[in-house]
Amino acid sequence: MMNFPKDFIFGAATAAYQAEGAVKEDGRGPCYWDEYLEKTKNFDPNPASDFYHQYKDDLALCKEFGINGIRISISWARILPNGTGEINPKGIEFYNNLINECLANGVEPFVTLHHFDTPLSLYHKGDWLCEEMIDAFEVFAKICFENFGDRVKKWVTINEPWSLAAGQYLIGHFPPNIHYDLGKAAQAMHNMVYAHARVVNLYKSMNLDGEIGIIHILEPKFPITDTPGNIKAAKYEHTFCNRFMLESTINGEYKPETLALVQDVLAQNDGEIVIRDEEIAVMKEAAQKIDFLGINYYASHWMEEYHGKSQIVHNGTGTKGTSIYAIAGTGKRVSNPNVPTTDWDWAIYPEGLHFMIMEIVNDFGFKKPIYITENGVGVKEVLDNGTVDDQARIDYIRGHMEAILKANEEGANVKGYFLWSLMDVFSWTNGYNKRYGLIYIDFETQKRYIKKSAHWYKELAESLTLK
């Protein structure tokens, strides 16, 4: 039996755009994904998992299956249809009802303010590369704190700055679909952490009875073999993708050697970053005030040295072995033959989660609570006799849970785990064929079916409560 703390959160995660649907209902304004998907016709994000209409049933399932925490996000465009200006009362009403329903079912809401869904008007002004966006985000956050802060006790400012910046400006599979612009990616990451800091300081100034943090996706990088070139590639990639974000959040500033390394990578890619002293001052203040850190973990990467031009091929279809990721001045990701991968080429390596937790604890001296705010495996699934036998997901969760317990035994303070995802959801670049949920969704009928993993997760949660 896995020995979790008595107050451990056995959670599941969602995100507004990926679960709610109802993109044109009740006064919601457009976000940039609406415009992009309407133009490309790649996927239809409506109705997604129809959480907007079926959240009561879904939260009842949470209660039934032992889930005592849920990550939800607030659609900025549902609260402020134009990103700024007039508040949409229907949006306030929906999230009031959703939060109340969470609490009525004994499910603590962990609420994210920005989960990859900037309102369209602000996106066209530059998104996280413009100051107006940062100002508007602070205003939006204040509206949410004022309306929901009496009941929401766990707030997340921004979900995965690295993933968002990389998707928009490096990999190019998020709008505006720019490739290999490391300067824009680094600037957006810094600006997001600065915006996070402003919102943390705002929240603390309001004397609300709750906690606030940020979520980073962390994917450790290891040399595929211990040659000097491979070791350097792993160090550069690990610093650019992981430590750059962690230092800005936990320390409130960048170590000189980290900034020098980042600037070296940018110089080799014709990029630059602007960091102002007044921004660092705000970040330092917030670093002392954050209450927790969220970690999203899905995979680790193995690196080899690389001296060519940047080249990325995103595996968005589940065609195994098609991924390519090589960045000029950094390195190339390669497969480790000793580590299994998903059809989307994501390494299944629980040891990487343990590695990142302990780096945060030991290298950064972070003793505050840590939540694993996303972790899960996407697979192609078939409904069979009203259920899905997803033993592979159970094995995946168990392995990562064991990594968490090992980290706690070694001095970490991991307080909860949120499986991505509660139900099958819309995926930004995969549509509906990549399934993560404990609950199977028939996307044509929106009927819910309970997977084998949900029963296992319930038994795990109940084993804790019965101690």
C-alpha positions in Angstrom: 0.0 0.0 0.0 1.3 3.5 -0.9 1.7 5.6 2.2 0.4 9.1 1.4 -0.1 11.9 3.9 -3.6 12.0 5.4 -4.3 15.4 3.7 -3.0 14.4 0.3 -5.0 15.7 -2.7 -6.1 12.9 -5.1 -7.1 15.2 -7.9 -7.8 15.4 -11.6 -7.2 18.3 -14.0 -9.2 20.1 -16.7 -8.8 23.4 -18.6 -11.6 25.7 -19.8 -11.0 25.6 -23.5 -10.3 21.9 -23.6 -13.3 20.8 -21.6 -16.1 23.4 -21.5 -17.1 23.8 -25.1 -19.9 26.4 -25.5 -17.5 28.8 -27.1 -20.2 31.1 -28.4 -22.7 30.8 -25.6 -23.7 33.3 -22.9 -21.7 36.2 -24.0 -18.3 34.5 -24.2 -15.8 36.4 -26.4 -13.3 34.8 -28.8 -9.8 33.7 -27.8 -7.1 33.2 -30.3 -7.8 29.5 -30.7 -11.3 30.2 -31.9 -9.9 32.3 -34.8 -7.1 29.9 -35.6 -9.3 26.7 -35.6 -12.0 28.4 -37.6 -9.5 29.4 -40.3 -7.6 26.0 -40.4 -10.6 23.7 -39.9 -8.1 21.4 -38.1 -10.5 20.5 -35.3 -13.8 21.7 -33.8 -13.3 22.8 -30.2 -17.1 22.8 -29.6 -18.5 21.1 -27.6 -15.2 19.6 -26.4 -16.2 17.6 -23.3 -19.4 19.7 -22.8 -18.2 20.5 -19.2 -20.1 23.8 -19.5 -23.4 22.0 -19.4 -22.4 18.7 -17.6 -20.2 19.9 -14.8 -22.7 18.9 -12.2 -22.6 15.3 -13.4 -18.9 15.3 -13.7 -18.4 16.7 -10.2 -20.7 14.0 -8.9 -18.5 11.5 -10.5 -15.5 13.1 -8.8 -17.2 12.6 -5.4 -18.2 9.0 -6.3 -14.6 8.1 -7.4 -12.7 9.6 -4.5 -11.4 12.7 -6.3 -11.1 15.5 -3.7 -9.4 18.1 -5.8 -9.9 19.5 -9.4 -8.0 21.8 -11.5 -10.2 24.2 -13.5 -9.3 27.3 -15.3 -11.3 30.5 -15.8 -11.8 31.5 -19.4 -10.7 35.1 -19.6 -12.9 35.7 -22.6 -15.9 34.4 -20.7 -15.4 37.0 -18.0 -14.2 39.9 -20.2 -15.3 39.1 -23.8 -13.0 41.8 -25.2 -10.1 41.0 -22.9 -10.7 44.4 -21.2 -13.6 46.6 -20.4 -17.1 45.4 -19.7 -17.6 42.3 -17.5 -19.9 39.6 -18.7 -22.3 38.7 -15.9 -23.1 35.3 -17.4 -19.5 34.4 -17.1 -19.4 35.4 -13.5 -22.5 33.4 -12.9 -21.1 30.3 -14.5 -18.0 30.2 -12.5 -19.8 31.0 -9.3 -22.1 28.0 -10.0 -19.1 25.8 -10.9 -17.1 26.7 -7.8 -20.1 26.2 -5.6 -20.7 22.8 -7.1 -17.1 21.8 -6.5 -17.4 22.6 -2.8 -20.8 20.9 -2.5 -19.2 17.7 -3.7 -16.2 18.0 -1.4 -13.9 18.7 -4.3 -11.4 21.5 -3.7 -11.0 23.8 -6.8 -7.5 24.8 -7.8 -8.2 27.6 -10.2 -5.9 28.7 -13.0 -6.2 32.2 -14.4 -4.4 31.7 -17.8 -4.3 28.3 -19.5 -3.3 29.0 -23.1 -6.4 31.1 -24.0 -5.6 34.8 -24.4 -8.6 36.8 -25.6 -8.4 37.5 -29.3 -8.1 41.3 -29.0 -5.1 41.1 -26.7 -3.6 38.3 -28.8 -3.6 40.7 -31.8 -1.9 43.3 -29.8 1.0 41.0 -29.1 -0.1 38.6 -26.4 2.6 38.0 -23.8 5.1 40.2 -25.8 3.2 43.4 -25.1 2.9 45.4 -21.9 -0.8 46.0 -22.4 -1.4 42.2 -22.0 0.4 42.2 -18.6 -1.7 45.2 -17.4 -4.9 43.6 -18.6 -4.0 40.2 -16.9 -3.6 42.0 -13.6 -7.1 43.6 -14.0 -8.6 40.2 -15.0 -7.0 38.6 -12.0 -8.4 41.2 -9.6 -11.9 40.7 -11.0 -11.6 36.9 -10.3 -10.2 37.4 -6.8 -13.0 39.8 -6.0 -15.8 37.5 -7.3 -14.5 34.1 -6.3 -11.8 34.6 -3.7 -14.1 34.1 -0.8 -14.4 30.4 -1.8 -11.4 29.6 -3.9 -8.4 28.9 -1.6 -5.9 27.7 -4.3 -5.0 30.0 -7.2 -2.7 29.4 -10.1 -1.6 32.5 -12.1 -0.3 30.9 -15.3 -0.1 27.4 -16.7 3.2 26.3 -18.3 4.9 29.5 -19.6 7.6 27.3 -21.3 5.0 25.2 -23.2 3.1 28.3 -24.4 6.2 30.2 -25.5 7.7 27.2 -27.2 4.4 26.4 -28.9 3.9 29.9 -30.2 7.4 30.9 -31.2 9.7 27.8 -31.4 7.7 24.7 -32.4 5.1 26.7 -34.1 2.1 24.5 -33.4 0.3 27.2 -31.4 -0.8 30.5 -33.0 0.9 32.6 -34.3 2.8 29.5 -35.6 6.3 31.0 -35.6 9.2 28.7 -35.9 12.7 28.9 -34.2 12.3 32.4 -32.8 14.1 31.7 -29.5 14.2 35.5 -28.7 10.4 35.8 -28.7 10.1 32.6 -26.7 12.5 33.7 -24.0 11.0 37.2 -23.9 7.5 35.7 -23.5 8.6 33.4 -20.7 10.2 36.3 -18.8 7.1 38.5 -19.4 4.8 35.7 -18.1 6.8 35.3 -14.9 6.8 39.1 -14.4 3.0 39.1 -14.9 2.7 36.2 -12.5 4.7 38.2 -9.9 2.4 41.2 -10.3 -0.6 39.1 -9.7 0.9 37.4 -6.7 1.7 40.7 -5.1 -1.8 41.9 -6.0 -3.4 38.9 -4.4 -1.4 39.2 -1.2 -2.3 42.9 -1.0 -6.0 42.0 -0.9 -5.6 39.9 2.3 -7.7 37.0 1.0 -7.7 33.7 2.8 -6.1 31.5 0.3 -2.8 30.5 -1.5 -1.3 31.3 -4.8 1.4 29.9 -7.0 2.3 29.1 -10.6 2.6 25.9 -12.7 5.7 25.0 -14.7 6.1 22.1 -17.0 9.4 20.5 -16.1 11.1 18.0 -18.3 14.6 17.1 -17.2 17.3 16.7 -19.8 20.0 14.0 -19.6 23.0 13.3 -21.9 22.4 10.2 -24.0 26.1 9.3 -23.3 28.6 11.1 -21.1 30.6 12.8 -23.8 31.5 16.5 -23.3 29.3 17.6 -26.2 26.3 15.6 -25.0 26.7 16.8 -21.4 26.8 20.4 -22.7 23.7 19.9 -24.8 21.8 18.5 -21.8 22.9 21.4 -19.6 21.9 24.0 -22.2 18.5 22.5 -22.9 17.8 21.9 -19.2 18.8 25.5 -18.3 16.8 27.1 -21.1 13.6 25.0 -20.6 13.6 24.4 -16.8 16.0 26.4 -14.7 15.3 29.7 -16.4 11.7 29.4 -15.3 12.5 28.0 -11.9 15.0 30.7 -11.0 12.7 33.5 -12.0 9.9 32.1 -9.9 11.6 30.7 -6.8 14.5 33.2 -6.6 12.9 36.1 -8.3 15.9 36.7 -10.5 18.3 34.8 -12.8 21.7 33.6 -11.8 24.5 35.3 -13.9 25.6 32.0 -15.3 22.0 31.1 -16.3 21.4 34.4 -18.0 24.8 34.1 -19.8 23.9 30.7 -21.1 20.5 31.8 -22.2 22.0 34.8 -24.0 24.5 32.6 -25.6 21.7 30.4 -27.0 19.8 33.5 -28.2 22.9 35.0 -29.8 23.3 31.8 -31.9 19.7 32.2 -33.0 19.6 35.9 -33.7 17.5 36.6 -30.7 17.6 38.9 -27.6 15.8 39.4 -24.4 15.0 42.6 -22.5 14.9 42.3 -18.7 14.3 45.5 -16.7 15.5 46.1 -13.1 12.1 47.2 -12.0 10.7 43.8 -13.2 13.2 41.9 -11.2 12.3 43.9 -8.1 8.7 42.9 -8.5 9.7 39.3 -9.2 11.9 39.2 -6.1 9.0 40.4 -3.9 6.6 37.8 -5.3 9.2 35.0 -4.9 9.0 35.5 -1.2 5.2 35.4 -1.2 4.2 32.4 -3.4 2.6 29.7 -1.3 3.2 26.6 -3.6 4.7 25.5 -6.8 2.8 23.4 -9.4 4.7 20.9 -11.5 3.3 19.4 -14.7 5.4 16.4 -15.7 4.9 14.1 -18.7 8.3 13.2 -20.1 12.1 13.5 -19.9 14.5 14.0 -22.8 17.9 12.6 -23.7 20.3 15.0 -25.5 23.2 14.8 -27.9 25.3 17.6 -29.3 24.1 19.2 -32.5 25.7 21.7 -34.8 23.1 22.1 -37.6 20.2 24.4 -38.1 17.1 24.3 -35.9 14.7 21.6 -37.0 11.5 20.5 -35.3 8.8 18.1 -36.5 5.9 17.9 -34.0 4.2 14.5 -33.7 0.6 15.6 -33.5 -1.0 12.4 -34.9 0.4 9.6 -32.7 2.6 8.2 -35.5 5.4 6.8 -33.3 9.0 7.7 -34.2 8.2 10.9 -36.2 9.3 13.5 -33.7 12.4 15.7 -34.4 13.6 18.3 -32.1 17.0 20.0 -32.6 17.9 23.6 -31.8 20.9 25.4 -33.0 23.3 26.3 -30.2 21.6 23.8 -27.8 21.3 20.2 -28.8 19.2 17.4 -30.3 16.7 15.2 -28.4 17.2 11.5 -29.1 15.4 8.4 -28.1 16.8 6.3 -25.2 16.4 2.7 -26.2 16.1 1.7 -22.6 13.0 3.9 -21.9 9.5 3.1 -23.4 7.6 5.9 -25.2 4.0 6.6 -26.1 2.8 6.8 -29.7 3.5 10.5 -29.4 7.1 9.8 -28.6 6.9 10.9 -25.0 9.2 9.0 -22.8 7.6 7.1 -19.9 10.1 7.8 -17.1 8.8 8.3 -13.6 12.4 8.8 -12.4 12.4 12.1 -14.2 9.6 13.4 -12.0 11.6 12.4 -8.9 14.7 14.1 -10.4 12.9 17.4 -10.9 11.2 17.4 -7.5 14.6 16.9 -5.8 16.3 19.5 -7.8 13.8 22.0 -6.7 14.2 20.9 -3.0 17.9 20.5 -2.9 19.3 23.0 -5.5 16.7 25.7 -4.8 16.0 25.0 -1.1 12.3 25.1 -1.8 10.5 23.8 1.2 7.0 25.0 0.5 4.2 22.7 -0.8 4.6 21.2 -4.3 1.6 19.9 -6.2 1.9 17.6 -9.3 -0.7 19.6 -11.1 -0.6 17.5 -14.3 0.7 14.0 -15.1 -0.8 11.5 -17.4 -0.5 9.4 -20.5 -2.3 10.0 -23.8 -3.3 6.9 -25.7 -5.6 5.8 -28.5 -8.5 4.0 -26.8 -11.6 2.0 -27.8 -14.7 1.7 -25.8 -15.5 -2.0 -25.1 -18.7 -3.1 -23.4 -19.2 0.3 -21.8 -15.7 0.7 -20.4 -12.0 1.0 -21.3 -9.4 -1.5 -19.9 -6.6 1.1 -19.5 -4.2 -0.9 -17.4 -1.4 1.0 -19.1 -2.7 4.2 -17.5 -2.9 2.5 -14.1 0.7 1.4 -14.4 1.7 4.9 -15.5 0.0 6.5 -12.5 1.4 4.0 -10.1 5.0 4.5 -11.2 4.7 8.3 -10.9 3.0 8.0 -7.5 5.9 5.9 -6.3 8.3 8.6 -7.5 6.4 11.2 -5.5 6.5 9.0 -2.3 10.2 8.5 -2.8 10.7 12.3 -3.1 8.7 12.9 0.1 10.8 10.4 2.0 13.8 12.4 0.9 12.6 15.7 2.2 10.1 17.0 -0.4 6.7 18.3 0.5 4.4 17.1 -2.3 0.9 17.6 -1.2 -1.2 16.4 -4.1 -1.4 14.8 -7.5 -3.7 15.8 -10.3 -4.1 13.3 -13.1 -4.4 14.9 -16.6 -7.3 14.6 -17.1 -10.6 14.1 -15.4 -12.3 13.2 -18.6 -11.1 12.9 -22.2 -10.8 16.4 -23.5 -10.0 18.4 -26.6 -6.3 18.5 -27.3 -4.7 21.6 -28.8 -2.8 19.8 -31.6 -4.4 16.4 -31.6 -8.1 17.1 -31.5 -9.9 14.1 -30.0 -7.9 11.0 -30.8 -5.4 11.4 -27.9 -7.2 10.4 -24.7 -6.0 11.1 -21.2 -9.1 10.8 -19.0 -10.3 8.6 -16.2 -13.7 9.1 -17.9 -14.2 8.1 -21.5 -16.2 10.6 -23.5 -18.2 9.7 -26.6 -17.6 13.0 -28.3 -20.6 12.5 -30.7 -23.2 11.8 -27.9 -21.2 13.4 -24.9 -22.1 10.3 -22.9 -19.7 9.4 -20.1 -18.2 5.9 -19.5 -16.0 5.0 -16.5 -12.6 3.5 -17.3 -10.9 0.8 -15.3 -8.4 3.4 -14.1 -11.1 5.4 -12.4 -12.0 2.4 -10.3 -8.3 1.9 -9.4 -7.9 5.6 -8.5 -10.9 5.3 -6.2 -9.5 2.4 -4.4 -6.2 4.2 -3.9 -7.9 7.3 -2.5 -10.1 5.2 -0.2 -7.1 3.3 1.1 -5.9 6.7 2.4 -9.1 7.8 4.0 -9.6 4.4 5.7 -6.2 4.5 7.5 
